[in-house]
Amino acid sequence: MRFSRTGYYIEEYVKCSNCGELIYDPKRHPPRGTKQEAFCSDWCAKWRELRKGGETRPVLPLPKVKRLQQ
């Protein structure tokens, strides 16, 4: 798929295994050829871990977002 007029292409779509958000940061992509899951944030990884541990309704505090100063 062509991504822009400058010729950049998307090689693959990597989505968070928990919430489905597209992950653009290559540091968060799992190594190719592995079945390792990718997560967009530490919050999503912890939530998935609790669900796999048997927690039916995991409750985690939402991450704090730093606001830009105007």
C-alpha positions, 0 to 999 in steps of 0.5 A: 500500500502506498503511504505517501507521495514521497514513496514511503510504504507500509511493509506490515500493519502491527496492531496492539494485541489488546486494543487493536491500535496500530503501532508505528514505533518499531521498538514495540514491534515483535521480532519477525517470525515469532508469535510474540504479542505486540502491545501499544503501551505497558497498560495494555500488556499488564491488562492482558497479563491479568486476563490470561491469569484468570482475572475476569474484570481486571481493574488498572488505573489509567496512565496519566497523560502529560498535557502540553503547556500552552 
